[in-house]
Each structure stands twice: as structure tokens, then as C-alpha cells.
Amino acid sequence: MAIIVNLDVMMAKRKMSLNDLSERVNITLANLSKLKTGKVRAIRFSTLEAVCEALDCQPGDLLEYSKE
């Protein structure tokens, strides 16, 4: 079981770079990179909200549950 982070997919759909997103949500490139690659153990709701606002998406567009 795992939570899959689809940040890269949404960024591609919105044609937004990691640098652009970092500036918009005021999160370091290092932390966004970890989130993008799924190497985080938790995410604050405030961070999720900021990313969703910047990418004009819903949390479900970014996070996916997989049984495998």
C-alpha cells in the first residue's frame, strides 16, 4: 500500500516548472523536489492548500492511493 504523489503530472498539465511553483508557494526547491518524487512522509494541509491553489487543482489530483 502506498500514497502516490502526482505533482509532476499536474505541473506538466499546467506547464509549470519546479522553480515557478517554488516561488508561488514559498517552499524551497529541495522540499518541493522531495514532494515531487514522493520521498516525504507527511505534508501539511497548508502546504497542500498552497500547491493546489498555485496549480488550480484538487488534493485528489495530486495524491493517489494504491494497494500495490
C-alpha positions in Angstrom: 0.0 0.0 0.0 1.3 3.4 -0.8 0.3 7.0 -1.5 1.5 8.2 -4.9 2.2 11.8 -5.4 1.3 13.1 -8.9 2.8 16.5 -8.5 4.9 16.1 -11.7 1.8 15.2 -13.7 -0.1 18.3 -12.5 2.9 20.5 -13.1 3.2 19.2 -16.7 -0.5 19.8 -17.3 -0.1 23.4 -16.1 3.2 23.9 -17.8 4.8 25.0 -14.6 8.4 24.4 -13.6 9.6 23.4 -10.1 11.2 26.9 -9.8 7.9 28.6 -10.7 5.9 26.5 -8.2 8.5 27.1 -5.5 8.2 30.9 -5.9 4.4 30.8 -6.0 4.0 28.7 -2.8 7.1 29.9 -1.0 8.6 26.4 -0.5 12.2 25.5 -1.0 13.2 23.7 -4.2 14.6 20.9 -2.1 11.3 20.3 -0.2 9.3 20.5 -3.4 11.6 18.1 -5.1 11.1 15.6 -2.3 7.4 16.0 -2.5 7.5 15.6 -6.3 9.5 12.3 -6.0 7.3 11.0 -3.2 10.1 11.0 -0.7 8.1 12.7 2.0 6.4 11.1 5.0 3.9 13.8 5.6 2.6 17.0 4.1 1.0 19.9 6.0 -2.5 20.9 4.9 -1.3 24.5 4.5 1.3 23.2 2.0 -1.2 21.1 0.2 -3.6 24.0 0.0 -0.9 26.3 -1.4 0.2 23.8 -4.0 -3.5 23.2 -5.0 -4.1 27.0 -5.3 -1.0 27.5 -7.4 -1.8 24.6 -9.7 -5.6 25.2 -9.7 -6.3 21.6 -8.7 -7.8 19.5 -6.0 -5.9 17.4 -3.5 -7.1 14.3 -5.2 -5.3 15.4 -8.4 -2.0 15.3 -6.5 -2.4 12.3 -4.2 -3.5 8.8 -5.2 -3.8 5.7 -3.1 -2.5 2.4 -4.4 -2.9 -1.1 -2.9 0.2 -2.3 -4.6 
